[in-house]
Amino acid sequence: MIQLESMNDLFKLISRSIRKDVKCYAFGGNGLMHYGFKESTKDIDLLFESEQDLEEFVRAIRLLGYEKGSLLKIYIPELTKEKNKPVMYTRGDERFDLFINRIFQTRLSEKMKQRAEARLDFAAKDNTLTMMVLSKEDIILLKSITQREKDFDDILSVVEKRPNIDWKAIVEEAAWQAQHGDKWVIMDLESTMQRLKHITLIKKEFFDMLYKAA
């Protein structure tokens, strides 16, 4: 497990090794740590927009001793067969899950980029590692698609600590993703919302919006 301060120190260390500016988006437990919803995480989920940025990041973490790992036992079998599955690098019990352009079938949309609520710049030397942290709403959506119980627990932590979730934005994003080729996002989000409605208020209109988009 890695805590926020140690994770930021790790990113500073990575920034010492990159040979070009690199930009990525944080959307997993690491993103929730920045918002104070988690104290530590085992996996660091990052999304890159270019192959060049991903390759440079991988080169840098390999210099720190991270090695390519297997997705088996981490994700359900259906997700390990997806074209846009992550590459995984591990060191001890720490893990990077690295995606490019999509998280499985879900795209990094322009609205997701606009909703990003934090920017972190790590620049130990000449080049900068820039990390944009996606909004809590988009993290909820992206954690809904993994079908992992630990991701549902993370979602639960968010809604319990911050009940003013913008469900309209989440449902509208899911509808957009479905229109652009994501075959599972509506079903996955609906399943998550059904579980959450017994814990937090989710208005019927948002379920209606979701069913209309199906």
C-alpha positions in Angstrom: 0.0 0.0 0.0 1.2 3.5 -0.7 0.0 6.7 1.0 -0.4 10.1 -0.6 2.9 11.7 0.5 4.8 8.6 -0.6 3.0 8.5 -3.9 3.8 12.1 -4.6 7.4 11.4 -3.8 7.3 8.5 -6.2 6.0 10.8 -9.0 8.7 13.3 -8.2 11.2 10.5 -8.6 9.7 9.4 -11.9 9.9 13.0 -13.2 13.7 12.9 -12.7 13.9 10.1 -15.3 11.5 11.3 -18.0 13.2 12.7 -21.1 10.2 14.7 -22.3 7.1 16.3 -20.8 4.5 13.7 -20.0 0.8 14.2 -19.2 -1.6 11.7 -17.7 -5.0 11.5 -15.9 -5.5 9.9 -12.5 -8.9 8.2 -12.0 -8.6 5.4 -9.5 -7.7 5.1 -5.8 -4.9 7.5 -6.4 -7.4 10.1 -7.6 -9.6 9.5 -4.5 -6.6 10.0 -2.3 -6.1 13.5 -3.6 -9.7 14.3 -2.6 -9.3 12.8 0.8 -11.6 9.8 0.2 -8.8 7.2 0.8 -5.7 7.1 2.9 -3.8 4.6 0.8 -4.0 2.5 -2.3 -2.3 -0.5 -3.8 -2.9 0.3 -7.4 -2.2 3.6 -9.2 -4.5 4.0 -12.3 -3.3 6.4 -15.0 -4.6 7.2 -18.4 -2.4 8.6 -21.2 -3.5 10.3 -24.4 -0.5 9.4 -26.5 1.6 6.3 -27.0 4.7 8.4 -26.7 3.8 9.6 -23.2 2.9 6.1 -22.1 6.1 4.6 -23.4 8.2 7.3 -21.7 6.4 6.8 -18.4 7.0 3.0 -18.6 10.7 3.5 -19.4 11.0 5.7 -16.3 9.3 3.3 -13.9 11.2 0.3 -15.3 14.4 2.2 -14.2 12.9 2.2 -10.7 12.5 -1.6 -10.7 8.9 -2.0 -11.8 8.2 -5.1 -13.9 5.4 -6.0 -16.3 2.7 -8.1 -14.6 -0.3 -10.1 -15.4 -3.9 -8.9 -15.4 -5.2 -12.3 -14.3 -6.7 -12.3 -10.8 -6.9 -8.5 -11.0 -9.8 -8.0 -13.4 -12.6 -10.3 -14.4 -11.8 -12.5 -17.4 -14.0 -10.5 -19.8 -12.0 -7.4 -19.2 -8.7 -9.1 -19.7 -9.8 -9.8 -23.2 -10.7 -6.2 -24.0 -8.6 -4.5 -26.7 -8.1 -1.4 -24.5 -7.1 -3.3 -21.3 -4.2 -1.7 -19.3 -0.6 -2.7 -19.2 0.4 -3.4 -15.6 3.7 -2.9 -13.8 4.4 -4.0 -10.3 7.1 -3.6 -7.6 6.4 -5.4 -4.4 2.8 -4.8 -3.5 2.6 -1.6 -5.5 1.0 -1.6 -9.0 0.5 0.7 -11.9 -2.4 0.1 -14.2 -1.7 2.2 -17.3 -4.3 2.9 -20.0 -4.1 4.8 -23.3 -7.1 6.8 -24.5 -9.7 4.4 -23.1 -10.4 2.5 -19.9 -11.5 -0.7 -21.5 -14.5 0.5 -23.7 -14.8 3.9 -22.0 -13.2 6.9 -23.7 -11.5 9.9 -22.1 -14.1 12.4 -23.3 -13.6 16.1 -23.7 -16.1 16.7 -20.9 -14.1 14.4 -18.6 -11.1 16.5 -19.3 -13.0 19.7 -18.6 -14.3 18.3 -15.3 -10.9 17.4 -14.0 -10.7 19.2 -10.6 -6.9 19.1 -9.9 -3.6 19.5 -11.7 -0.4 18.3 -10.2 3.0 19.1 -11.8 6.1 17.0 -10.8 9.3 18.5 -12.2 12.5 17.3 -10.4 14.6 18.2 -13.4 14.1 19.7 -16.9 10.9 17.8 -17.8 7.5 17.9 -16.2 5.1 15.0 -15.3 1.6 16.6 -15.3 -1.2 14.7 -13.7 -4.8 15.8 -14.1 -7.2 14.3 -11.5 -10.6 13.4 -12.9 -13.7 14.6 -11.0 -15.2 12.4 -8.3 -18.2 11.9 -10.6 -16.1 10.5 -13.4 -14.1 8.4 -11.0 -17.4 6.9 -9.8 -18.4 6.1 -13.4 -15.0 4.5 -14.2 -15.0 2.5 -11.0 -18.5 1.2 -11.9 -17.2 -0.5 -15.1 -14.6 -2.7 -13.4 -17.1 -4.9 -11.6 -14.6 -5.3 -8.7 -16.0 -5.2 -5.1 -13.1 -3.1 -3.9 -14.1 -0.4 -6.5 -17.6 -0.4 -5.3 -16.3 0.1 -1.7 -14.4 3.1 -3.0 -17.6 4.5 -4.6 -19.4 3.9 -1.3 -16.7 5.9 0.5 -17.2 8.8 -1.8 -21.0 9.0 -1.6 -20.9 8.5 2.2 -18.5 11.4 2.7 -19.7 13.6 -0.1 -23.5 13.0 -0.8 -23.9 15.9 -3.2 -22.9 13.8 -6.2 -23.8 15.2 -9.6 -25.7 12.1 -10.9 -26.9 14.0 -13.9 -23.3 14.5 -15.1 -22.6 10.8 -14.5 -25.6 9.6 -16.4 -25.1 12.0 -19.2 -21.5 10.8 -19.5 -22.6 7.2 -19.5 -25.1 8.0 -22.3 -22.4 9.7 -24.4 -20.1 6.7 -23.9 -22.9 4.3 -24.9 -23.5 6.3 -28.1 -19.7 6.1 -28.9 -19.3 2.4 -28.6 -19.3 1.4 -24.9 -21.5 -1.6 -24.8 -21.4 -2.2 -21.1 -21.4 1.3 -19.4 -25.2 1.6 -19.0 -25.6 -1.8 -17.5 -22.6 -1.4 -15.2 -23.6 2.0 -14.0 -27.2 0.9 -13.5 -26.0 -2.0 -11.3 -23.9 0.4 -9.2 -26.8 2.8 -8.8 -29.2 0.1 -7.8 -26.8 -0.9 -5.0 -26.3 2.7 -3.9 -29.9 3.8 -3.8 -30.4 2.0 -0.5 -27.5 4.0 0.9 -27.8 7.5 -0.6 -30.5 9.4 -2.4 -30.5 8.9 -6.2 -33.6 10.5 -7.7 -35.8 8.4 -10.0 -35.2 10.8 -12.8 -31.6 9.7 -13.1 -32.6 6.1 -13.4 -35.1 7.2 -16.1 -32.4 9.1 -17.9 -30.2 6.0 -17.8 -32.9 3.6 -19.1 -33.8 6.0 -21.9 -30.1 6.0 -23.0 -30.0 2.2 -23.1 
